[in-house]
Amino acid sequence: MTELGGPGERVSGEKLLAWGRKVSRIHLVSGSSAHRAQSVSVWGTPARCMVDKAWRVKR
């Protein structure tokens, strides 16, 4: 499994798991009413994030 650790690197998927020692409040990201997203920050030594469900492209 590849592990990214530099600033600005991203992980994408349909479902992500994150764990750490501290989690911020949930912030709403702008969008239309049904398509709002939520954002949280996770801190830790180390804070980690893993793809739990891969992103599928429907054709």
MARGUMI-240321 format. One record per residue (C-alpha): residue in one letter; x, y, z. Coordinates in pm, whole numbers, padded with zeros to 5 digits, always signed. Example, Ala and Ser with C-alpha at 12.3 -4.5 7.8 and 13.67 -1.06 7.14 Angstrom:
BEGIN
A+01230-00450+00780;S+01367-00106+00714;
***
This chain:
BEGIN
M+00000+00000+00000;T+00136+00341-00096;E+00147+00604+00177;L+00145+00976+00092;G+00302+01211+00346;G+00378+01545+00182;P+00176+01866+00212;G-00084+01907-00063;E-00110+01536-00149;R-00465+01397-00163;V-00653+01071-00133;S-00987+01017-00316;G-01252+00754-00277;E-01623+00703-00216;K-01560+00639+00153;L-01256+00746+00358;L-01157+00653+00713;A-00950+00895+00919;W-00805+00860+01266;G-00592+01070+01495;R-00579+01214+01844;K-00795+01522+01779;V-01080+01596+01535;S-01216+01943+01454;R-01579+02049+01434;I-01768+01963+01116;H-01765+02250+00864;L-02014+02272+00577;V-01861+02329+00235;S-02077+02541+00002;G-02290+02382-00265;S-02654+02338-00356;S-02887+02213-00080;A-02866+01841-00155;H-02498+01846-00256;R-02330+02010+00042;A-02014+01843+00161;Q-01865+01834+00509;S-01505+01892+00608;V-01309+01801+00922;S-00944+01827+01018;V-00768+01542+01200;W-00448+01589+01404;G-00219+01323+01550;T+00126+01174+01549;P+00064+01053+01286;A-00290+01139+01168;R-00391+00894+00897;C-00653+00855+00627;M-00735+00542+00429;V-00968+00464+00138;D-01237+00227+00266;K-01437+00211-00059;A-01276+00278-00399;W-01413+00549-00626;R-01615+00401-00913;V-01684+00577-01242;K-02022+00479-01383;R-02034+00445-01761;
***
